[in-house]
Amino acid sequence: MKRFFLCFLICIFFSPFSLAVTNLDASDYGDLDNAWSGQKVITNKEYEDTVNALEEKKNQKEEKQKKKKLKKFKGESLHKDLDATLDDLPDQSLKDPELEEQIVQLPVNIVVNDKVLEKGYYRVEGEKNKNGVFINLYQSHDLIAKIKAKETDDDFGEKDIMFVKVLPYKDGIMKMIYGSIKLNAYTYLRYVEPAGSFVSQ
């Protein structure tokens, strides 16, 4: 089809009719100056009003498509006041990392300041003050233990900025590593061997 159209154009261009058209006298177009006569003149205000109306129509169409997608995602309520709208989407913003809690599980009982701390889950928070660096262990809002720690620039190979882990170190001692936006620190914890544990002879 394209080849046919191309051949057709070439034939017309080189036909005797096209040669006849090129020999036309310009005096035949004397009314060229009046070519736009009879056309309605549009003012700038009318033009702007038309553009604004088209823009508003486009925005309404986009808004309608958003609501349609939202209803498909959230579902539609039988009650008009409970229908999905853009305003009632859950907050998708990221939480402030400092407000996120860091939890650690102590797999065994540990000894802190000559006091036995039972195994379990603890909320961990690093603290730096004039007395030094500490790793605080909480259960609920109660401070259970304040452990002296050493601040470091080492991130211990962790991908996250905020982390807390208890790692094996050597017999009877574990290493706790802690990281947050404020500081990175580590400390060593003595632990109580579980009763009935196997000891090689």
Backbone as ProteinMPNN parsed JSONL, in Angstrom:
{"seq_chain_A": "MKRFFLCFLICIFFSPFSLAVTNLDASDYGDLDNAWSGQKVITNKEYEDTVNALEEKKNQKEEKQKKKKLKKFKGESLHKDLDATLDDLPDQSLKDPELEEQIVQLPVNIVVNDKVLEKGYYRVEGEKNKNGVFINLYQSHDLIAKIKAKETDDDFGEKDIMFVKVLPYKDGIMKMIYGSIKLNAYTYLRYVEPAGSFVSQ", "coords_chain_A": {"N_chain_A": [[0.833, -1.196, 0.0], [1.948, 1.246, 0.785], [3.934, 1.494, -1.111], [2.426, 1.754, -3.429], [1.137, 4.182, -2.965], [3.353, 5.896, -2.901], [4.312, 5.613, -5.528], [2.138, 6.696, -6.863], [2.213, 9.372, -6.043], [4.629, 10.162, -7.243], [4.026, 9.895, -9.936], [2.031, 11.839, -10.25], [3.48, 14.136, -9.698], [5.274, 14.292, -11.84], [3.606, 14.475, -14.003], [1.922, 15.9, -16.934], [-0.045, 17.59, -16.101], [0.821, 18.692, -13.693], [2.836, 20.285, -14.65], [1.382, 22.132, -16.005], [0.097, 23.395, -13.934], [2.175, 24.722, -12.705], [2.636, 26.771, -14.409], [0.792, 28.715, -13.936], [-0.586, 31.965, -13.592], [0.219, 34.477, -11.211], [-1.592, 36.449, -10.91], [-4.066, 35.347, -10.781], [-4.604, 34.979, -8.182], [-5.519, 37.209, -6.782], [-7.204, 37.899, -4.704], [-5.951, 37.108, -2.414], [-5.155, 38.556, -0.188], [-7.486, 38.897, 1.161], [-8.121, 36.477, 2.209], [-8.729, 35.61, 4.792], [-11.001, 36.901, 5.425], [-14.224, 37.235, 6.851], [-13.802, 35.418, 8.837], [-14.147, 34.73, 12.32], [-12.956, 36.871, 14.813], [-10.907, 36.151, 17.521], [-10.57, 37.027, 20.848], [-7.92, 37.603, 23.273], [-8.814, 37.031, 25.851], [-11.004, 35.314, 25.394], [-9.628, 33.189, 24.271], [-7.964, 32.391, 26.44], [-9.957, 31.68, 28.29], [-11.061, 29.459, 27.003], [-8.84, 27.706, 26.941], [-8.454, 27.377, 29.718], [-10.874, 26.134, 30.396], [-10.612, 23.716, 29.007], [-8.381, 22.699, 30.33], [-9.386, 22.391, 32.911], [-11.317, 20.449, 32.445], [-9.654, 18.335, 31.714], [-8.279, 17.952, 34.147], [-10.419, 17.168, 35.785], [-11.054, 14.756, 34.594], [-8.713, 13.281, 35.097], [-8.824, 13.238, 37.898], [-11.122, 11.753, 38.269], [-10.289, 9.289, 37.241], [-8.301, 8.675, 39.13], [-9.86, 8.356, 41.443], [-11.364, 6.192, 40.641], [-9.415, 4.179, 40.43], [-8.652, 4.138, 43.087], [-10.98, 3.271, 44.391], [-11.116, 0.752, 43.351], [-8.904, -0.32, 44.556], [-9.43, 0.012, 47.349], [-12.064, -0.673, 47.649], [-15.661, -0.193, 47.617], [-17.975, 1.587, 49.543], [-21.308, 1.082, 50.77], [-22.439, 3.212, 51.976], [-22.443, 6.631, 51.34], [-20.813, 8.514, 52.652], [-18.762, 6.978, 53.548], [-17.306, 6.147, 51.416], [-14.344, 5.432, 49.513], [-11.858, 7.882, 49.47], [-9.351, 10.212, 48.361], [-8.394, 11.524, 50.568], [-8.579, 9.908, 52.823], [-6.651, 7.954, 52.826], [-4.325, 5.661, 54.309], [-1.539, 6.866, 56.225], [1.408, 7.041, 54.475], [3.927, 7.845, 54.966], [7.351, 7.643, 56.02], [8.359, 6.38, 59.187], [9.898, 8.185, 61.851], [13.137, 7.183, 62.364], [14.245, 7.26, 64.93], [12.153, 6.901, 66.613], [11.432, 4.312, 66.38], [11.274, 1.171, 67.948], [13.868, -0.863, 69.27], [14.408, -4.228, 69.629], [15.724, -6.911, 71.516], [16.521, -10.353, 71.903], [17.434, -12.132, 74.655], [19.017, -15.107, 74.874], [19.82, -16.58, 77.028], [20.182, -16.442, 80.66], [21.704, -13.486, 81.907], [24.468, -11.808, 83.517], [24.488, -8.78, 85.113], [26.075, -6.183, 86.635], [26.545, -7.796, 88.929], [24.067, -8.933, 89.204], [21.524, -11.173, 88.338], [20.019, -11.34, 85.232], [17.06, -12.251, 83.752], [16.554, -14.452, 80.941], [15.003, -13.476, 77.849], [12.864, -11.099, 76.103], [13.914, -7.785, 75.431], [13.624, -4.281, 75.353], [15.8, -2.053, 73.748], [18.002, 0.66, 74.222], [20.337, 3.083, 73.332], [22.573, 5.22, 75.113], [24.239, 8.277, 75.705], [26.099, 10.153, 77.853], [27.532, 12.504, 80.251], [28.749, 10.72, 81.948], [29.512, 8.617, 80.397], [29.069, 5.998, 77.908], [26.162, 4.056, 77.504], [24.223, 1.057, 77.314], [20.923, 0.587, 77.547], [18.525, -1.579, 78.963], [15.149, -2.32, 78.703], [11.96, -3.318, 79.998], [8.762, -3.06, 79.071], [8.058, 0.101, 80.284], [9.921, 0.143, 82.201], [13.2, 0.524, 83.399], [15.479, -1.955, 83.286], [18.155, -2.725, 83.227], [21.315, -1.07, 83.159], [23.9, -0.935, 81.133], [27.336, -0.605, 80.908], [29.047, 0.582, 78.074], [31.051, 0.638, 75.049], [31.724, 3.206, 72.828], [31.796, 3.26, 69.25], [32.97, 3.641, 65.831], [32.483, 1.648, 64.144], [30.281, -0.2, 62.101], [29.747, -2.816, 62.236], [29.324, -4.338, 59.996], [26.632, -4.311, 59.438], [23.63, -3.817, 57.535], [21.514, -2.121, 58.076], [20.826, 1.071, 59.632], [19.898, 1.169, 62.225], [20.277, -1.199, 64.704], [20.442, -4.093, 66.835], [22.126, -6.689, 68.381], [22.909, -9.879, 69.81], [25.818, -11.627, 70.072], [27.747, -14.668, 69.91], [30.766, -14.849, 71.803], [32.982, -15.839, 73.495], [33.509, -18.689, 75.688], [31.128, -18.399, 78.177], [30.778, -15.698, 77.748], [29.113, -13.172, 75.924], [28.775, -10.976, 73.098], [27.32, -7.852, 72.752], [26.058, -5.899, 70.209], [25.262, -2.629, 69.116], [23.442, -0.238, 67.275], [22.515, 3.009, 66.175], [21.015, 6.108, 65.044], [22.146, 8.013, 66.611], [24.426, 6.843, 67.909], [26.943, 4.211, 67.715], [27.706, 1.244, 69.431], [29.274, -1.178, 71.629], [29.259, -3.991, 73.887], [30.258, -6.355, 76.424], [28.78, -9.289, 77.689], [28.378, -11.262, 80.529], [27.216, -14.553, 80.835], [24.904, -16.937, 82.292], [25.486, -20.318, 82.411], [23.185, -22.575, 80.949], [21.22, -24.794, 82.965], [22.118, -28.223, 83.214], [23.553, -28.34, 80.889], [25.659, -29.745, 78.408], [28.941, -30.674, 79.019], [32.04, -31.209, 77.609], [34.359, -33.886, 78.276]], "CA_chain_A": [[0.0, 0.0, 0.0], [2.843, 2.406, 0.846], [4.606, 1.6, -2.422], [1.434, 2.256, -4.377], [0.942, 5.603, -2.666], [4.578, 6.574, -3.315], [4.291, 5.643, -7.008], [1.063, 7.61, -7.243], [2.712, 10.737, -5.848], [5.666, 10.422, -8.248], [3.336, 10.064, -11.225], [1.346, 13.137, -10.259], [4.493, 15.189, -9.711], [5.878, 14.393, -13.165], [2.566, 14.477, -15.054], [1.774, 17.187, -17.656], [-0.967, 18.443, -15.33], [1.604, 19.444, -12.714], [3.551, 21.328, -15.376], [0.399, 23.165, -16.317], [-0.191, 24.128, -12.698], [3.312, 25.591, -12.396], [2.619, 27.916, -15.323], [-0.319, 29.613, -13.601], [-0.218, 33.348, -13.342], [-0.058, 34.903, -9.837], [-2.71, 37.404, -10.908], [-5.289, 34.604, -10.475], [-4.767, 34.963, -6.724], [-5.605, 38.606, -6.377], [-7.939, 38.034, -3.447], [-5.209, 36.423, -1.357], [-5.131, 39.414, 0.997], [-8.791, 38.792, 1.829], [-8.374, 35.045, 2.441], [-9.247, 35.394, 6.149], [-12.201, 37.707, 5.655], [-15.38, 36.424, 7.248], [-13.426, 34.62, 10.002], [-14.431, 35.376, 13.605], [-11.755, 37.26, 15.538], [-10.955, 35.664, 18.908], [-9.77, 37.865, 21.741], [-7.049, 36.861, 24.198], [-9.623, 36.55, 26.984], [-11.753, 34.141, 24.938], [-8.646, 32.109, 24.111], [-7.583, 31.931, 27.776], [-11.111, 30.988, 28.874], [-11.171, 28.156, 26.348], [-7.724, 26.883, 27.425], [-8.739, 27.052, 31.127], [-11.976, 25.165, 30.421], [-10.064, 22.423, 28.588], [-7.491, 22.238, 31.407], [-10.25, 21.943, 34.019], [-11.925, 19.191, 32.007], [-8.588, 17.335, 31.796], [-8.047, 17.678, 35.572], [-11.571, 16.404, 36.289], [-10.93, 13.4, 34.059], [-7.632, 12.625, 35.853], [-9.328, 13.022, 39.255], [-12.086, 10.656, 38.177], [-9.511, 8.061, 37.072], [-7.669, 8.383, 40.42], [-10.887, 7.835, 42.358], [-11.732, 4.864, 40.154], [-8.345, 3.272, 40.85], [-8.687, 4.059, 44.547], [-12.121, 2.428, 44.766], [-10.752, -0.618, 43.002], [-7.927, -0.748, 45.559], [-9.986, -0.01, 48.704], [-13.448, -1.13, 47.687], [-16.65, 0.884, 47.667], [-18.922, 1.423, 50.634], [-22.706, 1.365, 50.437], [-22.731, 4.511, 52.561], [-21.678, 7.61, 50.563], [-19.803, 9.182, 53.483], [-17.676, 6.041, 53.836], [-16.615, 5.761, 50.188], [-12.907, 5.725, 49.496], [-11.427, 9.153, 48.892], [-7.904, 10.39, 48.459], [-8.039, 12.095, 51.871], [-8.578, 8.957, 53.936], [-5.649, 6.908, 52.666], [-3.427, 5.593, 55.466], [-0.3, 7.625, 56.102], [2.46, 6.215, 53.891], [5.223, 8.444, 55.239], [8.239, 6.822, 56.829], [8.466, 6.76, 60.59], [11.182, 8.688, 62.306], [13.858, 6.002, 62.861], [14.541, 7.35, 66.352], [10.981, 6.491, 67.374], [11.244, 2.877, 66.253], [11.864, 0.434, 69.067], [14.776, -1.953, 68.954], [14.17, -5.327, 70.568], [16.703, -7.984, 71.476], [16.176, -11.528, 72.708], [18.548, -12.758, 75.372], [18.697, -16.537, 74.872], [20.197, -17.149, 78.332], [20.279, -15.457, 81.73], [22.985, -12.786, 81.913], [24.83, -11.175, 84.79], [24.776, -7.361, 84.961], [26.346, -5.584, 87.954], [26.378, -8.874, 89.914], [22.642, -9.249, 89.321], [21.129, -12.055, 87.23], [18.921, -10.826, 84.406], [16.464, -13.43, 83.119], [16.471, -14.471, 79.482], [13.723, -12.986, 77.328], [12.911, -9.968, 75.171], [14.151, -6.494, 76.067], [13.734, -3.096, 74.496], [17.176, -1.573, 73.918], [18.204, 2.056, 73.863], [21.691, 3.567, 73.618], [22.585, 6.513, 75.809], [25.563, 8.865, 75.869], [26.049, 11.33, 78.721], [28.851, 12.884, 80.8], [29.318, 9.56, 82.643], [29.96, 7.624, 79.425], [28.107, 5.404, 76.963], [25.448, 2.945, 78.124], [23.134, 0.374, 76.609], [19.869, 0.386, 78.54], [17.548, -2.631, 78.674], [13.845, -2.014, 79.281], [10.775, -4.143, 79.785], [7.72, -2.043, 79.115], [8.722, 1.385, 80.495], [10.822, -0.001, 83.346], [14.608, 0.305, 83.127], [15.887, -3.183, 83.965], [19.614, -2.754, 83.391], [22.115, -0.035, 82.509], [25.146, -1.65, 80.886], [28.427, 0.238, 80.4], [29.414, 0.147, 76.717], [32.116, 1.399, 74.411], [31.286, 3.779, 71.553], [32.657, 2.911, 68.128], [32.525, 4.047, 64.492], [32.247, 0.4, 63.419], [28.866, -0.56, 61.939], [29.735, -4.277, 62.384], [28.87, -4.964, 58.742], [25.165, -4.328, 59.357], [23.083, -3.012, 56.439], [20.607, -1.115, 58.625], [21.41, 2.06, 60.534], [19.499, 0.804, 63.585], [20.36, -2.638, 64.919], [20.939, -4.594, 68.109], [22.287, -8.141, 68.284], [23.76, -10.557, 70.79], [26.624, -12.573, 69.312], [28.661, -15.459, 70.742], [32.121, -14.289, 71.833], [33.755, -16.986, 73.964], [32.798, -19.392, 76.759], [30.637, -17.595, 79.287], [30.676, -14.271, 77.398], [28.503, -12.799, 74.65], [29.011, -9.59, 72.702], [26.121, -7.162, 72.283], [26.355, -4.758, 69.342], [24.116, -1.723, 69.06], [23.61, 0.882, 66.352], [21.387, 3.92, 65.985], [21.429, 7.354, 64.401], [22.96, 8.767, 67.575], [25.724, 6.23, 68.215], [27.184, 2.776, 67.616], [28.431, 0.834, 70.631], [29.273, -2.617, 71.917], [29.597, -4.358, 75.259], [30.366, -7.795, 76.646], [27.853, -9.754, 78.724], [28.597, -12.594, 81.099], [25.935, -15.272, 80.912], [24.838, -18.11, 83.161], [25.309, -21.55, 81.619], [21.911, -23.241, 81.235], [21.318, -26.0, 83.808], [22.103, -29.476, 82.472], [24.236, -28.246, 79.602], [26.671, -30.794, 78.217], [30.341, -30.219, 79.034], [32.885, -32.304, 77.146], [35.368, -34.333, 79.253]], "C_chain_A": [[0.875, 1.256, 0.0], [3.541, 2.606, -0.5], [3.656, 2.191, -3.469], [1.254, 3.763, -4.199], [2.152, 6.42, -3.128], [4.637, 6.69, -4.84], [3.259, 6.639, -7.506], [1.523, 9.061, -7.122], [3.753, 11.111, -6.906], [5.027, 10.678, -9.608], [2.662, 11.42, -11.311], [2.352, 14.269, -10.397], [5.065, 15.395, -11.112], [4.848, 14.406, -14.31], [2.48, 15.857, -15.72], [0.856, 18.144, -16.89], [-0.188, 19.295, -14.336], [2.4, 20.547, -13.398], [2.623, 22.481, -15.715], [0.112, 24.022, -15.092], [0.937, 25.105, -12.394], [3.335, 26.822, -13.296], [1.482, 28.882, -15.033], [0.204, 30.994, -13.269], [-0.633, 33.742, -11.931], [-1.225, 35.868, -9.776], [-4.033, 36.713, -10.625], [-5.586, 34.627, -8.977], [-4.813, 36.387, -6.165], [-6.299, 38.799, -5.042], [-7.231, 37.352, -2.274], [-5.161, 37.228, -0.064], [-6.422, 39.294, 1.795], [-9.14, 37.336, 2.165], [-9.015, 34.789, 3.79], [-10.491, 36.222, 6.423], [-13.374, 36.792, 5.954], [-15.084, 35.534, 8.442], [-13.725, 35.416, 11.272], [-13.112, 35.67, 14.322], [-11.909, 36.834, 17.003], [-10.039, 36.532, 19.754], [-8.908, 36.973, 22.644], [-7.844, 36.271, 25.354], [-10.408, 35.303, 26.595], [-10.824, 32.929, 24.79], [-8.269, 31.516, 25.474], [-8.723, 31.179, 28.456], [-11.257, 29.586, 28.301], [-10.079, 27.206, 26.853], [-7.98, 26.446, 28.868], [-9.845, 26.013, 31.239], [-11.473, 23.769, 30.028], [-9.162, 21.834, 29.671], [-8.306, 21.689, 32.572], [-10.893, 20.604, 33.676], [-10.91, 18.051, 32.1], [-8.328, 16.941, 33.252], [-9.182, 16.858, 36.177], [-11.486, 14.947, 35.83], [-9.855, 12.619, 34.837], [-8.089, 12.3, 37.273], [-10.296, 11.838, 39.283], [-11.357, 9.312, 38.039], [-8.817, 7.668, 38.375], [-8.667, 7.77, 41.384], [-11.312, 6.427, 41.95], [-10.694, 3.826, 40.585], [-8.381, 3.059, 42.36], [-9.827, 3.16, 45.011], [-11.832, 0.965, 44.443], [-9.799, -1.186, 44.05], [-8.581, -0.929, 46.926], [-11.392, -0.583, 48.786], [-14.388, 0.058, 47.822], [-17.669, 0.577, 48.753], [-20.338, 1.708, 50.135], [-23.117, 2.735, 50.965], [-21.84, 5.562, 51.887], [-20.564, 8.254, 51.372], [-18.594, 8.287, 53.752], [-16.95, 5.576, 52.579], [-15.153, 6.168, 50.243], [-12.657, 7.068, 48.838], [-9.929, 9.267, 49.069], [-7.485, 10.859, 49.85], [-7.912, 11.053, 52.968], [-7.625, 7.778, 53.718], [-4.777, 6.845, 53.919], [-2.128, 6.328, 55.182], [0.819, 6.701, 55.625], [3.857, 6.762, 54.195], [6.039, 7.55, 56.162], [8.255, 7.322, 58.261], [9.838, 7.332, 60.86], [11.941, 7.511, 62.911], [14.113, 6.054, 64.362], [13.362, 6.885, 67.207], [10.729, 4.993, 67.284], [11.946, 2.167, 67.409], [12.781, -0.657, 68.548], [14.635, -2.999, 70.054], [15.281, -6.365, 70.399], [16.195, -9.14, 72.339], [17.458, -12.069, 73.344], [18.232, -14.239, 75.496], [19.004, -17.229, 76.203], [20.162, -16.043, 79.378], [21.656, -14.801, 81.69], [23.218, -12.152, 83.284], [25.229, -9.731, 84.507], [24.915, -6.767, 86.354], [26.052, -6.577, 89.086], [24.92, -9.228, 90.164], [22.264, -10.089, 88.1], [19.898, -11.475, 86.537], [18.36, -12.004, 83.613], [16.425, -13.298, 81.612], [15.081, -14.006, 79.055], [13.949, -11.813, 76.393], [13.055, -8.662, 75.948], [14.185, -5.399, 74.996], [15.081, -2.445, 74.805], [17.27, -0.123, 73.444], [19.619, 2.472, 74.248], [21.627, 4.945, 74.249], [24.027, 6.976, 75.945], [25.412, 10.114, 76.72], [27.441, 11.593, 79.285], [29.535, 11.725, 81.526], [29.806, 8.478, 81.687], [28.842, 7.151, 78.51], [27.491, 4.179, 77.627], [24.456, 2.347, 77.139], [22.112, 0.01, 77.68], [18.89, -0.685, 78.068], [16.262, -2.314, 79.433], [12.894, -3.181, 79.082], [9.612, -3.227, 80.082], [8.428, -0.693, 79.283], [9.742, 1.321, 81.624], [12.249, -0.273, 82.882], [15.069, -0.887, 83.957], [17.386, -3.201, 84.208], [20.249, -1.621, 82.6], [23.517, -0.617, 82.361], [26.17, -0.696, 80.28], [28.866, -0.317, 79.048], [30.534, 1.023, 76.189], [31.615, 1.888, 73.06], [32.298, 3.435, 70.471], [32.098, 3.489, 66.838], [32.2, 2.829, 63.638], [30.743, 0.149, 63.31], [28.682, -2.079, 61.939], [29.212, -4.995, 61.146], [27.359, -5.028, 58.588], [24.689, -3.408, 58.234], [22.208, -1.876, 56.967], [21.355, -0.15, 59.528], [21.119, 1.669, 61.975], [19.513, -0.712, 63.726], [20.778, -2.914, 66.356], [20.988, -6.109, 67.998], [23.151, -8.631, 69.436], [24.481, -11.668, 70.041], [27.492, -13.403, 70.253], [30.066, -14.847, 70.668], [33.117, -15.366, 72.259], [33.0, -17.608, 75.134], [32.427, -18.429, 77.882], [30.458, -16.126, 78.972], [30.033, -14.122, 76.011], [28.834, -11.342, 74.367], [27.698, -9.007, 72.209], [26.571, -5.973, 71.444], [25.082, -3.935, 69.184], [24.434, -0.595, 68.08], [22.341, 1.701, 66.248], [21.898, 5.155, 65.265], [22.388, 8.103, 65.319], [24.348, 8.172, 67.774], [25.732, 4.742, 67.896], [28.025, 2.387, 68.825], [28.423, -0.684, 70.748], [29.635, -2.818, 73.385], [29.674, -5.871, 75.346], [29.483, -8.174, 77.824], [28.275, -11.134, 79.22], [27.248, -13.282, 81.17], [26.077, -16.508, 81.793], [24.601, -19.318, 82.284], [23.96, -22.175, 81.968], [22.121, -24.519, 82.048], [21.253, -27.24, 82.919], [22.795, -29.398, 81.143], [25.383, -29.258, 79.566], [28.051, -30.165, 78.225], [31.21, -31.401, 78.66], [33.974, -32.602, 78.172], [36.73, -34.444, 78.594]], "O_chain_A": [[0.577, 2.22, -0.705], [3.715, 3.733, -0.965], [4.051, 3.023, -4.286], [1.224, 4.516, -5.173], [1.994, 7.508, -3.683], [4.973, 7.747, -5.374], [3.503, 7.35, -8.481], [1.251, 9.879, -8.0], [3.761, 12.236, -7.406], [5.445, 11.576, -10.34], [2.723, 12.078, -12.35], [2.116, 15.239, -11.116], [5.313, 16.527, -11.528], [5.232, 14.352, -15.479], [2.909, 16.858, -15.145], [0.973, 19.363, -17.021], [-0.489, 20.474, -14.151], [2.622, 21.61, -12.82], [3.021, 23.646, -15.711], [-0.091, 25.231, -15.203], [0.689, 26.196, -11.882], [3.99, 27.813, -12.971], [1.238, 29.791, -15.827], [1.301, 31.154, -12.733], [-1.724, 33.381, -11.49], [-1.792, 36.087, -8.706], [-5.014, 37.367, -10.273], [-6.704, 34.325, -8.56], [-4.176, 36.682, -5.154], [-6.014, 39.758, -4.325], [-7.858, 37.055, -1.257], [-5.129, 36.659, 1.027], [-6.433, 39.57, 2.994], [-10.306, 37.003, 2.38], [-9.781, 33.835, 3.928], [-10.983, 36.238, 7.552], [-13.498, 35.71, 5.381], [-16.003, 34.947, 9.013], [-13.572, 36.638, 11.293], [-12.251, 34.795, 14.419], [-12.921, 37.127, 17.639], [-8.875, 36.742, 19.414], [-9.133, 35.769, 22.76], [-7.583, 35.148, 25.786], [-10.476, 34.344, 27.364], [-11.184, 31.803, 25.134], [-8.255, 30.297, 25.645], [-8.496, 30.166, 29.117], [-11.544, 28.637, 29.031], [-10.352, 26.044, 27.155], [-7.754, 25.287, 29.213], [-9.772, 25.113, 32.075], [-11.857, 22.769, 30.635], [-9.171, 20.625, 29.906], [-7.965, 20.657, 33.149], [-10.998, 19.726, 34.532], [-11.249, 16.942, 32.512], [-8.176, 15.761, 33.565], [-8.943, 15.961, 36.985], [-11.806, 14.028, 36.583], [-10.053, 11.456, 35.188], [-7.787, 11.228, 37.797], [-10.281, 11.03, 40.211], [-11.759, 8.318, 38.645], [-8.74, 6.484, 38.704], [-8.366, 6.786, 42.06], [-11.586, 5.579, 42.798], [-11.041, 2.738, 41.045], [-8.17, 1.949, 42.848], [-9.648, 2.366, 45.935], [-12.249, 0.06, 45.166], [-9.865, -2.367, 44.394], [-8.318, -1.924, 47.6], [-11.859, -0.938, 49.868], [-13.957, 1.176, 48.107], [-18.161, -0.546, 48.866], [-20.534, 2.478, 49.195], [-24.051, 3.346, 50.445], [-20.619, 5.409, 51.861], [-19.485, 8.514, 50.841], [-17.53, 8.772, 54.137], [-16.078, 4.711, 52.653], [-14.778, 7.12, 50.927], [-13.191, 7.351, 47.766], [-9.317, 8.516, 49.828], [-6.352, 10.621, 50.27], [-7.207, 11.282, 53.951], [-7.773, 6.73, 54.348], [-4.516, 7.88, 54.532], [-1.677, 6.402, 54.039], [1.14, 5.708, 56.279], [4.856, 6.206, 53.736], [5.494, 6.802, 56.973], [8.176, 8.523, 58.519], [10.813, 7.003, 60.183], [11.463, 6.896, 63.864], [14.192, 5.009, 65.009], [13.533, 6.521, 68.37], [9.906, 4.457, 68.026], [13.061, 2.52, 67.792], [12.511, -1.289, 67.527], [14.729, -2.695, 71.243], [15.716, -6.655, 69.284], [15.535, -8.937, 73.359], [18.422, -12.411, 72.659], [17.263, -14.599, 76.165], [18.511, -18.325, 76.471], [20.117, -14.86, 79.043], [22.661, -15.476, 81.465], [22.299, -11.986, 84.085], [26.177, -9.473, 83.766], [23.988, -6.838, 87.161], [25.395, -6.238, 90.07], [24.579, -9.763, 91.219], [22.633, -9.761, 86.972], [18.887, -11.166, 87.167], [19.095, -12.676, 82.889], [16.284, -12.203, 81.068], [14.112, -14.128, 79.804], [15.068, -11.56, 75.948], [12.411, -8.456, 76.977], [14.706, -5.586, 73.897], [15.461, -2.302, 75.967], [16.703, 0.261, 72.421], [20.049, 2.236, 75.377], [20.733, 5.737, 73.951], [24.921, 6.189, 76.256], [24.68, 11.033, 76.353], [28.417, 10.98, 78.852], [30.753, 11.736, 81.704], [30.447, 7.519, 82.118], [27.814, 7.811, 78.359], [28.191, 3.367, 78.231], [23.927, 3.028, 76.26], [22.393, -0.766, 78.593], [18.477, -0.69, 76.908], [16.279, -2.073, 80.64], [13.01, -3.936, 78.118], [9.483, -2.688, 81.181], [9.317, -0.374, 78.495], [10.357, 2.331, 81.966], [12.49, -1.174, 82.079], [15.052, -0.837, 85.187], [17.844, -3.637, 85.264], [19.787, -1.261, 81.517], [24.236, -0.774, 83.347], [25.905, -0.057, 79.262], [29.037, -1.526, 78.888], [30.911, 2.02, 76.806], [31.141, 1.099, 72.242], [33.497, 3.331, 70.732], [30.909, 3.794, 66.748], [31.693, 2.969, 62.525], [30.014, 0.269, 64.296], [27.586, -2.573, 61.673], [28.719, -6.12, 61.232], [26.855, -5.723, 57.706], [25.27, -2.347, 58.007], [22.163, -0.797, 56.377], [22.381, -0.495, 60.115], [21.975, 1.813, 62.848], [18.85, -1.422, 62.971], [21.392, -2.071, 67.009], [20.02, -6.742, 67.575], [23.999, -7.909, 69.96], [23.848, -12.543, 69.449], [27.93, -12.9, 71.288], [30.499, -14.387, 69.612], [33.988, -15.758, 71.483], [31.951, -17.098, 75.528], [33.277, -17.746, 78.453], [30.027, -15.365, 79.839], [30.363, -14.842, 75.068], [29.134, -10.573, 75.28], [27.037, -9.591, 71.351], [27.359, -5.143, 71.896], [23.977, -4.474, 69.128], [25.547, -0.068, 68.058], [21.234, 1.163, 66.233], [23.076, 5.239, 64.917], [23.328, 8.748, 64.855], [25.339, 8.902, 67.805], [24.686, 4.098, 67.816], [28.948, 3.108, 69.203], [27.671, -1.377, 70.063], [30.225, -1.952, 74.03], [29.212, -6.58, 74.453], [29.44, -7.469, 78.833], [28.498, -12.052, 78.431], [26.247, -12.66, 81.527], [27.165, -17.04, 82.011], [23.646, -19.358, 81.508], [23.62, -22.294, 83.145], [23.096, -25.24, 81.834], [20.445, -27.309, 81.993], [22.647, -30.306, 80.325], [25.988, -29.569, 80.592], [28.293, -29.206, 77.493], [31.147, -32.458, 79.287], [34.457, -31.699, 78.856], [37.706, -34.805, 79.252]]}, "name": "protein", "num_of_chains": 1, "seq": "MKRFFLCFLICIFFSPFSLAVTNLDASDYGDLDNAWSGQKVITNKEYEDTVNALEEKKNQKEEKQKKKKLKKFKGESLHKDLDATLDDLPDQSLKDPELEEQIVQLPVNIVVNDKVLEKGYYRVEGEKNKNGVFINLYQSHDLIAKIKAKETDDDFGEKDIMFVKVLPYKDGIMKMIYGSIKLNAYTYLRYVEPAGSFVSQ"}
